[in-house]
Amino acid sequence: MEGKELGLWRSSVIGAIGLLVFLSLWEALVRTNVIDPFFLPAPTQVIDKAIQMTTAKDAVLLTDIKISATRVLTGFLLSVFVGVPAGLIMGMNPVIRAAINPIISIIRPLPALSWIPLSMLWLGIDEQQKYAIVFMGSFASILVYTTDATMRVDPILRRAAMNLGASPLQILRYVILPGALPDLLTGLKVVLAIAWTCVISAEMVGANSGLGFRIWTAKEWSDTGQVLVGMISISVTVLVLDILFRGLERVLLPYQRKTSGT
């Protein structure tokens, strides 16, 4: 266990040093005019811009982060509530799976941008349209991840439960869900990142708030610093959500933590 902790500590230190070297090199190249600050401001200039956007009277940066995160989580949770039960049913029933797979194969490759014109025709540019974009960009992937996770559960365990007289609901609760949950949570983390690309695309095309709108507006004004602040804000927000998701994994999968010895 000590070796693992030491390895994690060393990895964190090396990562921090690497990031510091990268930022220092970036700063030096801009300060020596090797890189034109108009095209790529120095890290300190980006930080100054972020402070300015955060401490302004309307705290525009914090407001945009809140709006975009709300849109992402709302659309993502809607897709989870619909996609996970549907995926469990498809994974357990080969007839339903065979009937729905062709439809999913058509929908899944469609990028979020392709849904924007239809969603705007159907819903306008209100908040419901942003939720719909995230939902449509996430639903098919969640459905596929859930179906695959369900099908990976050892069929011997299912048959054993049936032979012991378990009902379909008991098999779902005590066999399928515990067996599929690790792969399912991994898939949901991937889809959550995809949901962010969906909402940023929607905000760039038809919105008057959010990080995507802020980045696109800054581009129109040639404000590279604000563009970078928006991009970094997306990365930081996704990182925070990923940390929260890992905490949820530890709560739902305590046996994995014990197995790994952490």
Secondary structure, 3 states (H helix, E strand, C coil): CHHHHHHHHHHHHHHHHHHHHHHHHHHHHHHCCCCCCCCCCCHHHHHHHHHHHHHCCCCHHHHHHHHHHHHHHHHHHHHHHHHHHHHHHHHHCHHHHHHHHHHHHHHCCCCHHHHHHHHHHHHCCCHHHHHHHHHHHHHHHHHHHHHHHHHCCCHHHHHHHHHCCCCHHHHHHHHHHHHHHHHHHHHHHHHHHHHHHHHHHHHHHCCCCCHHHHHHHHHHCCCHHHHHHHHHHHHHHHHHHHHHHHHHHHHHCHHHHHHHCC
